[in-house]
């Protein structure tokens, strides 16, 4: 919702705390749908916490199975995290799946853009095994995001001309959101084109 307030394009969807609420949210738009367990741990996809469903009855059944479940991921510890809410979103078609984040580099006292053409699951593992695949771009607080920085991030992501223009708009929106909301991390994974 916050991303949408700043003009970023996000999939249509909504939150649910019961299978009936999930069905009501999904009935507002056409499937297939993506259901995402809302827990404070990465690795949800591999743990079964992110699923694609094609029918409303299947959506209701799968959300019912997830709600109340202790989802165990590589970040949750052996006890897992209890799923209390489910995000239901439209399934989006895409050609490229990337990673994009903003965070604060405390040593350099600047906001950093982190970008990789390897988005989706296992971003932490990719960053450890292939650190050169994660581009870091420091943003000057006086000038904000500049055109040459947008081009460098776009090149890192393998973006074409139209995608570069969209990325430029998005980066400026995200930087504004990041600074105005005083965030410590803003992560989009996956960012899709």
PyMOL CGO cylinders between C-alpha atoms (Angstrom):
from pymol import cmd
from pymol.cgo import CYLINDER

trace = [
    CYLINDER, 0.00, 0.00, 0.00, 2.84, 2.38, 0.82, 0.3, 1, 1, 1, 1, 1, 1,
    CYLINDER, 2.84, 2.38, 0.82, 4.56, 1.62, -2.49, 0.3, 1, 1, 1, 1, 1, 1,
    CYLINDER, 4.56, 1.62, -2.49, 1.31, 2.35, -4.34, 0.3, 1, 1, 1, 1, 1, 1,
    CYLINDER, 1.31, 2.35, -4.34, 0.93, 5.68, -2.49, 0.3, 1, 1, 1, 1, 1, 1,
    CYLINDER, 0.93, 5.68, -2.49, 4.28, 6.72, -3.97, 0.3, 1, 1, 1, 1, 1, 1,
    CYLINDER, 4.28, 6.72, -3.97, 3.22, 5.68, -7.48, 0.3, 1, 1, 1, 1, 1, 1,
    CYLINDER, 3.22, 5.68, -7.48, 4.97, 2.32, -7.75, 0.3, 1, 1, 1, 1, 1, 1,
    CYLINDER, 4.97, 2.32, -7.75, 3.13, -0.32, -9.79, 0.3, 1, 1, 1, 1, 1, 1,
    CYLINDER, 3.13, -0.32, -9.79, 2.21, -3.26, -7.57, 0.3, 1, 1, 1, 1, 1, 1,
    CYLINDER, 2.21, -3.26, -7.57, 0.03, -6.32, -8.19, 0.3, 1, 1, 1, 1, 1, 1,
    CYLINDER, 0.03, -6.32, -8.19, -3.62, -6.01, -7.20, 0.3, 1, 1, 1, 1, 1, 1,
    CYLINDER, -3.62, -6.01, -7.20, -4.45, -7.90, -4.05, 0.3, 1, 1, 1, 1, 1, 1,
    CYLINDER, -4.45, -7.90, -4.05, -5.33, -7.85, -0.38, 0.3, 1, 1, 1, 1, 1, 1,
    CYLINDER, -5.33, -7.85, -0.38, -4.79, -9.41, 3.04, 0.3, 1, 1, 1, 1, 1, 1,
    CYLINDER, -4.79, -9.41, 3.04, -6.83, -12.15, 4.68, 0.3, 1, 1, 1, 1, 1, 1,
    CYLINDER, -6.83, -12.15, 4.68, -6.88, -13.73, 8.13, 0.3, 1, 1, 1, 1, 1, 1,
    CYLINDER, -6.88, -13.73, 8.13, -9.24, -16.59, 7.23, 0.3, 1, 1, 1, 1, 1, 1,
    CYLINDER, -9.24, -16.59, 7.23, -9.97, -18.81, 4.25, 0.3, 1, 1, 1, 1, 1, 1,
    CYLINDER, -9.97, -18.81, 4.25, -13.32, -17.04, 3.81, 0.3, 1, 1, 1, 1, 1, 1,
    CYLINDER, -13.32, -17.04, 3.81, -11.64, -13.61, 3.74, 0.3, 1, 1, 1, 1, 1, 1,
    CYLINDER, -11.64, -13.61, 3.74, -9.10, -14.96, 1.24, 0.3, 1, 1, 1, 1, 1, 1,
    CYLINDER, -9.10, -14.96, 1.24, -11.91, -16.13, -1.04, 0.3, 1, 1, 1, 1, 1, 1,
    CYLINDER, -11.91, -16.13, -1.04, -13.62, -12.72, -0.78, 0.3, 1, 1, 1, 1, 1, 1,
    CYLINDER, -13.62, -12.72, -0.78, -10.38, -10.90, -1.68, 0.3, 1, 1, 1, 1, 1, 1,
    CYLINDER, -10.38, -10.90, -1.68, -9.69, -13.22, -4.62, 0.3, 1, 1, 1, 1, 1, 1,
    CYLINDER, -9.69, -13.22, -4.62, -13.24, -12.85, -5.94, 0.3, 1, 1, 1, 1, 1, 1,
    CYLINDER, -13.24, -12.85, -5.94, -12.49, -9.16, -6.65, 0.3, 1, 1, 1, 1, 1, 1,
    CYLINDER, -12.49, -9.16, -6.65, -10.14, -10.01, -9.53, 0.3, 1, 1, 1, 1, 1, 1,
    CYLINDER, -10.14, -10.01, -9.53, -9.46, -12.86, -11.93, 0.3, 1, 1, 1, 1, 1, 1,
    CYLINDER, -9.46, -12.86, -11.93, -7.09, -15.74, -11.19, 0.3, 1, 1, 1, 1, 1, 1,
    CYLINDER, -7.09, -15.74, -11.19, -4.69, -17.34, -11.19, 0.3, 1, 1, 1, 1, 1, 1,
    CYLINDER, -4.69, -17.34, -11.19, -3.73, -15.97, -7.79, 0.3, 1, 1, 1, 1, 1, 1,
    CYLINDER, -3.73, -15.97, -7.79, -0.56, -16.01, -5.74, 0.3, 1, 1, 1, 1, 1, 1,
    CYLINDER, -0.56, -16.01, -5.74, -1.00, -16.68, -2.03, 0.3, 1, 1, 1, 1, 1, 1,
    CYLINDER, -1.00, -16.68, -2.03, 1.83, -15.54, 0.26, 0.3, 1, 1, 1, 1, 1, 1,
    CYLINDER, 1.83, -15.54, 0.26, 2.17, -16.42, 3.94, 0.3, 1, 1, 1, 1, 1, 1,
    CYLINDER, 2.17, -16.42, 3.94, 2.96, -13.25, 5.89, 0.3, 1, 1, 1, 1, 1, 1,
    CYLINDER, 2.96, -13.25, 5.89, 5.74, -14.15, 8.31, 0.3, 1, 1, 1, 1, 1, 1,
    CYLINDER, 5.74, -14.15, 8.31, 8.94, -12.34, 9.30, 0.3, 1, 1, 1, 1, 1, 1,
    CYLINDER, 8.94, -12.34, 9.30, 11.32, -14.76, 7.62, 0.3, 1, 1, 1, 1, 1, 1,
    CYLINDER, 11.32, -14.76, 7.62, 12.83, -15.23, 4.19, 0.3, 1, 1, 1, 1, 1, 1,
    CYLINDER, 12.83, -15.23, 4.19, 12.66, -18.50, 2.31, 0.3, 1, 1, 1, 1, 1, 1,
    CYLINDER, 12.66, -18.50, 2.31, 8.86, -18.69, 2.33, 0.3, 1, 1, 1, 1, 1, 1,
    CYLINDER, 8.86, -18.69, 2.33, 8.67, -20.00, -1.23, 0.3, 1, 1, 1, 1, 1, 1,
    CYLINDER, 8.67, -20.00, -1.23, 10.85, -23.04, -0.60, 0.3, 1, 1, 1, 1, 1, 1,
    CYLINDER, 10.85, -23.04, -0.60, 8.93, -23.74, 2.62, 0.3, 1, 1, 1, 1, 1, 1,
    CYLINDER, 8.93, -23.74, 2.62, 5.56, -23.81, 0.81, 0.3, 1, 1, 1, 1, 1, 1,
    CYLINDER, 5.56, -23.81, 0.81, 4.50, -20.36, 2.00, 0.3, 1, 1, 1, 1, 1, 1,
    CYLINDER, 4.50, -20.36, 2.00, 4.10, -18.96, -1.52, 0.3, 1, 1, 1, 1, 1, 1,
    CYLINDER, 4.10, -18.96, -1.52, 1.84, -20.84, -3.91, 0.3, 1, 1, 1, 1, 1, 1,
    CYLINDER, 1.84, -20.84, -3.91, 0.03, -20.24, -7.19, 0.3, 1, 1, 1, 1, 1, 1,
    CYLINDER, 0.03, -20.24, -7.19, -3.59, -21.38, -7.34, 0.3, 1, 1, 1, 1, 1, 1,
    CYLINDER, -3.59, -21.38, -7.34, -6.02, -21.42, -10.27, 0.3, 1, 1, 1, 1, 1, 1,
    CYLINDER, -6.02, -21.42, -10.27, -9.47, -21.97, -8.73, 0.3, 1, 1, 1, 1, 1, 1,
    CYLINDER, -9.47, -21.97, -8.73, -11.28, -20.19, -5.89, 0.3, 1, 1, 1, 1, 1, 1,
    CYLINDER, -11.28, -20.19, -5.89, -11.94, -23.48, -4.10, 0.3, 1, 1, 1, 1, 1, 1,
    CYLINDER, -11.94, -23.48, -4.10, -8.24, -24.35, -4.32, 0.3, 1, 1, 1, 1, 1, 1,
    CYLINDER, -8.24, -24.35, -4.32, -7.36, -20.89, -2.98, 0.3, 1, 1, 1, 1, 1, 1,
    CYLINDER, -7.36, -20.89, -2.98, -9.72, -21.32, -0.03, 0.3, 1, 1, 1, 1, 1, 1,
    CYLINDER, -9.72, -21.32, -0.03, -8.33, -24.79, 0.73, 0.3, 1, 1, 1, 1, 1, 1,
    CYLINDER, -8.33, -24.79, 0.73, -4.64, -23.76, 0.49, 0.3, 1, 1, 1, 1, 1, 1,
    CYLINDER, -4.64, -23.76, 0.49, -5.09, -20.62, 2.61, 0.3, 1, 1, 1, 1, 1, 1,
    CYLINDER, -5.09, -20.62, 2.61, -6.95, -22.70, 5.19, 0.3, 1, 1, 1, 1, 1, 1,
    CYLINDER, -6.95, -22.70, 5.19, -3.98, -25.09, 5.31, 0.3, 1, 1, 1, 1, 1, 1,
    CYLINDER, -3.98, -25.09, 5.31, -1.45, -22.25, 5.69, 0.3, 1, 1, 1, 1, 1, 1,
    CYLINDER, -1.45, -22.25, 5.69, -3.26, -20.18, 8.32, 0.3, 1, 1, 1, 1, 1, 1,
    CYLINDER, -3.26, -20.18, 8.32, -2.20, -21.24, 11.80, 0.3, 1, 1, 1, 1, 1, 1,
    CYLINDER, -2.20, -21.24, 11.80, 0.65, -23.37, 10.42, 0.3, 1, 1, 1, 1, 1, 1,
    CYLINDER, 0.65, -23.37, 10.42, 4.17, -22.95, 11.78, 0.3, 1, 1, 1, 1, 1, 1,
    CYLINDER, 4.17, -22.95, 11.78, 6.15, -22.19, 8.63, 0.3, 1, 1, 1, 1, 1, 1,
    CYLINDER, 6.15, -22.19, 8.63, 9.75, -23.35, 9.02, 0.3, 1, 1, 1, 1, 1, 1,
    CYLINDER, 9.75, -23.35, 9.02, 12.29, -21.60, 6.76, 0.3, 1, 1, 1, 1, 1, 1,
    CYLINDER, 12.29, -21.60, 6.76, 16.06, -21.22, 6.83, 0.3, 1, 1, 1, 1, 1, 1,
    CYLINDER, 16.06, -21.22, 6.83, 15.53, -17.88, 8.62, 0.3, 1, 1, 1, 1, 1, 1,
    CYLINDER, 15.53, -17.88, 8.62, 12.76, -18.81, 11.05, 0.3, 1, 1, 1, 1, 1, 1,
    CYLINDER, 12.76, -18.81, 11.05, 14.60, -21.27, 13.27, 0.3, 1, 1, 1, 1, 1, 1,
    CYLINDER, 14.60, -21.27, 13.27, 13.42, -24.81, 13.92, 0.3, 1, 1, 1, 1, 1, 1,
    CYLINDER, 13.42, -24.81, 13.92, 10.19, -23.72, 15.61, 0.3, 1, 1, 1, 1, 1, 1,
    CYLINDER, 10.19, -23.72, 15.61, 9.05, -21.74, 12.59, 0.3, 1, 1, 1, 1, 1, 1,
    CYLINDER, 9.05, -21.74, 12.59, 6.76, -18.72, 12.47, 0.3, 1, 1, 1, 1, 1, 1,
    CYLINDER, 6.76, -18.72, 12.47, 2.98, -18.97, 12.81, 0.3, 1, 1, 1, 1, 1, 1,
    CYLINDER, 2.98, -18.97, 12.81, 1.09, -17.80, 9.71, 0.3, 1, 1, 1, 1, 1, 1,
    CYLINDER, 1.09, -17.80, 9.71, -1.64, -15.43, 10.85, 0.3, 1, 1, 1, 1, 1, 1,
    CYLINDER, -1.64, -15.43, 10.85, -2.26, -13.57, 7.59, 0.3, 1, 1, 1, 1, 1, 1,
    CYLINDER, -2.26, -13.57, 7.59, -2.12, -14.36, 3.89, 0.3, 1, 1, 1, 1, 1, 1,
    CYLINDER, -2.12, -14.36, 3.89, -1.53, -11.88, 1.07, 0.3, 1, 1, 1, 1, 1, 1,
    CYLINDER, -1.53, -11.88, 1.07, -3.52, -12.74, -2.06, 0.3, 1, 1, 1, 1, 1, 1,
    CYLINDER, -3.52, -12.74, -2.06, -2.25, -11.12, -5.26, 0.3, 1, 1, 1, 1, 1, 1,
    CYLINDER, -2.25, -11.12, -5.26, -2.89, -11.37, -8.96, 0.3, 1, 1, 1, 1, 1, 1,
    CYLINDER, -2.89, -11.37, -8.96, -0.34, -13.51, -10.78, 0.3, 1, 1, 1, 1, 1, 1,
    CYLINDER, -0.34, -13.51, -10.78, 1.77, -11.23, -12.97, 0.3, 1, 1, 1, 1, 1, 1,
    CYLINDER, 1.77, -11.23, -12.97, 3.43, -12.32, -16.22, 0.3, 1, 1, 1, 1, 1, 1,
    CYLINDER, 3.43, -12.32, -16.22, 7.02, -11.18, -16.64, 0.3, 1, 1, 1, 1, 1, 1,
    CYLINDER, 7.02, -11.18, -16.64, 10.18, -11.68, -18.70, 0.3, 1, 1, 1, 1, 1, 1,
    CYLINDER, 10.18, -11.68, -18.70, 12.82, -10.71, -16.12, 0.3, 1, 1, 1, 1, 1, 1,
    CYLINDER, 12.82, -10.71, -16.12, 12.95, -11.24, -12.37, 0.3, 1, 1, 1, 1, 1, 1,
    CYLINDER, 12.95, -11.24, -12.37, 15.38, -8.90, -10.59, 0.3, 1, 1, 1, 1, 1, 1,
    CYLINDER, 15.38, -8.90, -10.59, 16.27, -7.68, -7.12, 0.3, 1, 1, 1, 1, 1, 1,
    CYLINDER, 16.27, -7.68, -7.12, 16.17, -4.04, -6.04, 0.3, 1, 1, 1, 1, 1, 1,
    CYLINDER, 16.17, -4.04, -6.04, 16.63, -2.54, -2.58, 0.3, 1, 1, 1, 1, 1, 1,
    CYLINDER, 16.63, -2.54, -2.58, 17.49, 0.70, -0.84, 0.3, 1, 1, 1, 1, 1, 1,
    CYLINDER, 17.49, 0.70, -0.84, 19.31, 0.70, 2.46, 0.3, 1, 1, 1, 1, 1, 1,
    CYLINDER, 19.31, 0.70, 2.46, 21.53, 3.01, 4.47, 0.3, 1, 1, 1, 1, 1, 1,
    CYLINDER, 21.53, 3.01, 4.47, 25.29, 2.67, 4.28, 0.3, 1, 1, 1, 1, 1, 1,
    CYLINDER, 25.29, 2.67, 4.28, 26.19, 3.97, 7.73, 0.3, 1, 1, 1, 1, 1, 1,
    CYLINDER, 26.19, 3.97, 7.73, 29.94, 4.12, 7.05, 0.3, 1, 1, 1, 1, 1, 1,
    CYLINDER, 29.94, 4.12, 7.05, 29.43, 6.38, 4.02, 0.3, 1, 1, 1, 1, 1, 1,
    CYLINDER, 29.43, 6.38, 4.02, 26.37, 8.16, 5.46, 0.3, 1, 1, 1, 1, 1, 1,
    CYLINDER, 26.37, 8.16, 5.46, 24.42, 7.61, 2.26, 0.3, 1, 1, 1, 1, 1, 1,
    CYLINDER, 24.42, 7.61, 2.26, 21.48, 5.68, 0.93, 0.3, 1, 1, 1, 1, 1, 1,
    CYLINDER, 21.48, 5.68, 0.93, 22.58, 2.75, -1.22, 0.3, 1, 1, 1, 1, 1, 1,
    CYLINDER, 22.58, 2.75, -1.22, 20.76, 1.16, -4.11, 0.3, 1, 1, 1, 1, 1, 1,
    CYLINDER, 20.76, 1.16, -4.11, 21.36, -2.60, -4.26, 0.3, 1, 1, 1, 1, 1, 1,
    CYLINDER, 21.36, -2.60, -4.26, 20.53, -4.24, -7.58, 0.3, 1, 1, 1, 1, 1, 1,
    CYLINDER, 20.53, -4.24, -7.58, 20.91, -7.67, -9.13, 0.3, 1, 1, 1, 1, 1, 1,
    CYLINDER, 20.91, -7.67, -9.13, 19.53, -9.35, -12.22, 0.3, 1, 1, 1, 1, 1, 1,
    CYLINDER, 19.53, -9.35, -12.22, 19.10, -12.45, -10.02, 0.3, 1, 1, 1, 1, 1, 1,
    CYLINDER, 19.10, -12.45, -10.02, 15.83, -11.83, -8.19, 0.3, 1, 1, 1, 1, 1, 1,
    CYLINDER, 15.83, -11.83, -8.19, 13.37, -14.16, -6.53, 0.3, 1, 1, 1, 1, 1, 1,
    CYLINDER, 13.37, -14.16, -6.53, 14.36, -16.84, -4.09, 0.3, 1, 1, 1, 1, 1, 1,
    CYLINDER, 14.36, -16.84, -4.09, 17.77, -17.19, -2.47, 0.3, 1, 1, 1, 1, 1, 1,
    CYLINDER, 17.77, -17.19, -2.47, 18.97, -13.60, -2.92, 0.3, 1, 1, 1, 1, 1, 1,
    CYLINDER, 18.97, -13.60, -2.92, 21.07, -13.86, 0.25, 0.3, 1, 1, 1, 1, 1, 1,
    CYLINDER, 21.07, -13.86, 0.25, 22.77, -17.01, -1.04, 0.3, 1, 1, 1, 1, 1, 1,
    CYLINDER, 22.77, -17.01, -1.04, 23.41, -15.41, -4.44, 0.3, 1, 1, 1, 1, 1, 1,
    CYLINDER, 23.41, -15.41, -4.44, 24.98, -12.35, -2.77, 0.3, 1, 1, 1, 1, 1, 1,
    CYLINDER, 24.98, -12.35, -2.77, 27.33, -14.58, -0.77, 0.3, 1, 1, 1, 1, 1, 1,
    CYLINDER, 27.33, -14.58, -0.77, 28.35, -16.86, -3.63, 0.3, 1, 1, 1, 1, 1, 1,
    CYLINDER, 28.35, -16.86, -3.63, 28.44, -14.22, -6.39, 0.3, 1, 1, 1, 1, 1, 1,
    CYLINDER, 28.44, -14.22, -6.39, 29.02, -10.82, -4.74, 0.3, 1, 1, 1, 1, 1, 1,
    CYLINDER, 29.02, -10.82, -4.74, 29.95, -9.24, -8.08, 0.3, 1, 1, 1, 1, 1, 1,
    CYLINDER, 29.95, -9.24, -8.08, 26.36, -9.88, -9.26, 0.3, 1, 1, 1, 1, 1, 1,
    CYLINDER, 26.36, -9.88, -9.26, 25.07, -7.41, -6.65, 0.3, 1, 1, 1, 1, 1, 1,
    CYLINDER, 25.07, -7.41, -6.65, 25.57, -3.80, -7.78, 0.3, 1, 1, 1, 1, 1, 1,
    CYLINDER, 25.57, -3.80, -7.78, 25.81, -1.06, -5.14, 0.3, 1, 1, 1, 1, 1, 1,
    CYLINDER, 25.81, -1.06, -5.14, 25.13, 2.58, -6.07, 0.3, 1, 1, 1, 1, 1, 1,
    CYLINDER, 25.13, 2.58, -6.07, 25.45, 5.36, -3.46, 0.3, 1, 1, 1, 1, 1, 1,
    CYLINDER, 25.45, 5.36, -3.46, 22.96, 8.22, -3.66, 0.3, 1, 1, 1, 1, 1, 1,
    CYLINDER, 22.96, 8.22, -3.66, 24.04, 11.74, -2.72, 0.3, 1, 1, 1, 1, 1, 1,
    CYLINDER, 24.04, 11.74, -2.72, 21.44, 13.21, -0.33, 0.3, 1, 1, 1, 1, 1, 1,
    CYLINDER, 21.44, 13.21, -0.33, 21.71, 16.63, -2.00, 0.3, 1, 1, 1, 1, 1, 1,
    CYLINDER, 21.71, 16.63, -2.00, 21.21, 15.54, -5.61, 0.3, 1, 1, 1, 1, 1, 1,
    CYLINDER, 21.21, 15.54, -5.61, 19.09, 12.41, -5.17, 0.3, 1, 1, 1, 1, 1, 1,
    CYLINDER, 19.09, 12.41, -5.17, 19.05, 9.71, -7.86, 0.3, 1, 1, 1, 1, 1, 1,
    CYLINDER, 19.05, 9.71, -7.86, 20.84, 10.93, -11.01, 0.3, 1, 1, 1, 1, 1, 1,
    CYLINDER, 20.84, 10.93, -11.01, 20.45, 9.84, -14.63, 0.3, 1, 1, 1, 1, 1, 1,
    CYLINDER, 20.45, 9.84, -14.63, 23.86, 8.16, -14.84, 0.3, 1, 1, 1, 1, 1, 1,
    CYLINDER, 23.86, 8.16, -14.84, 23.01, 6.11, -11.74, 0.3, 1, 1, 1, 1, 1, 1,
    CYLINDER, 23.01, 6.11, -11.74, 19.74, 4.99, -13.29, 0.3, 1, 1, 1, 1, 1, 1,
    CYLINDER, 19.74, 4.99, -13.29, 21.64, 3.88, -16.42, 0.3, 1, 1, 1, 1, 1, 1,
    CYLINDER, 21.64, 3.88, -16.42, 24.16, 1.91, -14.34, 0.3, 1, 1, 1, 1, 1, 1,
    CYLINDER, 24.16, 1.91, -14.34, 21.43, 0.16, -12.35, 0.3, 1, 1, 1, 1, 1, 1,
    CYLINDER, 21.43, 0.16, -12.35, 19.51, -0.53, -15.58, 0.3, 1, 1, 1, 1, 1, 1,
    CYLINDER, 19.51, -0.53, -15.58, 22.61, -2.08, -17.15, 0.3, 1, 1, 1, 1, 1, 1,
    CYLINDER, 22.61, -2.08, -17.15, 23.07, -4.27, -14.07, 0.3, 1, 1, 1, 1, 1, 1,
    CYLINDER, 23.07, -4.27, -14.07, 19.45, -5.46, -14.37, 0.3, 1, 1, 1, 1, 1, 1,
    CYLINDER, 19.45, -5.46, -14.37, 19.69, -6.01, -18.13, 0.3, 1, 1, 1, 1, 1, 1,
    CYLINDER, 19.69, -6.01, -18.13, 16.96, -3.45, -18.79, 0.3, 1, 1, 1, 1, 1, 1,
    CYLINDER, 16.96, -3.45, -18.79, 16.20, -2.22, -22.31, 0.3, 1, 1, 1, 1, 1, 1,
    CYLINDER, 16.20, -2.22, -22.31, 15.34, 1.39, -23.22, 0.3, 1, 1, 1, 1, 1, 1,
    CYLINDER, 15.34, 1.39, -23.22, 11.67, 1.32, -22.18, 0.3, 1, 1, 1, 1, 1, 1,
    CYLINDER, 11.67, 1.32, -22.18, 12.51, -0.63, -19.02, 0.3, 1, 1, 1, 1, 1, 1,
    CYLINDER, 12.51, -0.63, -19.02, 15.26, 1.89, -18.19, 0.3, 1, 1, 1, 1, 1, 1,
    CYLINDER, 15.26, 1.89, -18.19, 12.75, 4.75, -18.35, 0.3, 1, 1, 1, 1, 1, 1,
    CYLINDER, 12.75, 4.75, -18.35, 10.34, 2.85, -16.06, 0.3, 1, 1, 1, 1, 1, 1,
    CYLINDER, 10.34, 2.85, -16.06, 13.20, 1.99, -13.73, 0.3, 1, 1, 1, 1, 1, 1,
    CYLINDER, 13.20, 1.99, -13.73, 14.25, 5.65, -13.53, 0.3, 1, 1, 1, 1, 1, 1,
    CYLINDER, 14.25, 5.65, -13.53, 10.77, 6.69, -12.45, 0.3, 1, 1, 1, 1, 1, 1,
    CYLINDER, 10.77, 6.69, -12.45, 10.61, 3.83, -9.95, 0.3, 1, 1, 1, 1, 1, 1,
    CYLINDER, 10.61, 3.83, -9.95, 14.01, 4.59, -8.40, 0.3, 1, 1, 1, 1, 1, 1,
    CYLINDER, 14.01, 4.59, -8.40, 13.03, 8.22, -7.85, 0.3, 1, 1, 1, 1, 1, 1,
    CYLINDER, 13.03, 8.22, -7.85, 9.72, 7.13, -6.27, 0.3, 1, 1, 1, 1, 1, 1,
    CYLINDER, 9.72, 7.13, -6.27, 11.49, 4.61, -4.03, 0.3, 1, 1, 1, 1, 1, 1,
    CYLINDER, 11.49, 4.61, -4.03, 14.13, 7.13, -2.95, 0.3, 1, 1, 1, 1, 1, 1,
    CYLINDER, 14.13, 7.13, -2.95, 11.43, 9.63, -2.03, 0.3, 1, 1, 1, 1, 1, 1,
    CYLINDER, 11.43, 9.63, -2.03, 9.53, 6.96, -0.08, 0.3, 1, 1, 1, 1, 1, 1,
    CYLINDER, 9.53, 6.96, -0.08, 12.73, 5.79, 1.64, 0.3, 1, 1, 1, 1, 1, 1,
    CYLINDER, 12.73, 5.79, 1.64, 13.78, 9.24, 2.81, 0.3, 1, 1, 1, 1, 1, 1,
    CYLINDER, 13.78, 9.24, 2.81, 10.34, 10.62, 3.69, 0.3, 1, 1, 1, 1, 1, 1,
    CYLINDER, 10.34, 10.62, 3.69, 9.38, 7.51, 5.66, 0.3, 1, 1, 1, 1, 1, 1,
    CYLINDER, 9.38, 7.51, 5.66, 12.82, 7.25, 7.34, 0.3, 1, 1, 1, 1, 1, 1,
    CYLINDER, 12.82, 7.25, 7.34, 13.19, 3.59, 6.39, 0.3, 1, 1, 1, 1, 1, 1,
    CYLINDER, 13.19, 3.59, 6.39, 16.21, 1.40, 7.07, 0.3, 1, 1, 1, 1, 1, 1,
    CYLINDER, 16.21, 1.40, 7.07, 15.42, -1.08, 4.25, 0.3, 1, 1, 1, 1, 1, 1,
    CYLINDER, 15.42, -1.08, 4.25, 13.14, -1.00, 1.23, 0.3, 1, 1, 1, 1, 1, 1,
    CYLINDER, 13.14, -1.00, 1.23, 13.32, -4.24, -0.75, 0.3, 1, 1, 1, 1, 1, 1,
    CYLINDER, 13.32, -4.24, -0.75, 11.52, -5.38, -3.88, 0.3, 1, 1, 1, 1, 1, 1,
    CYLINDER, 11.52, -5.38, -3.88, 12.11, -9.04, -4.55, 0.3, 1, 1, 1, 1, 1, 1,
    CYLINDER, 12.11, -9.04, -4.55, 11.28, -9.80, -7.19, 0.3, 1, 1, 1, 1, 1, 1,
    CYLINDER, 11.28, -9.80, -7.19, 11.17, -6.67, -9.27, 0.3, 1, 1, 1, 1, 1, 1,
    CYLINDER, 11.17, -6.67, -9.27, 9.77, -7.84, -12.61, 0.3, 1, 1, 1, 1, 1, 1,
    CYLINDER, 9.77, -7.84, -12.61, 9.81, -6.51, -16.17, 0.3, 1, 1, 1, 1, 1, 1,
]
cmd.load_cgo(trace, "trace")
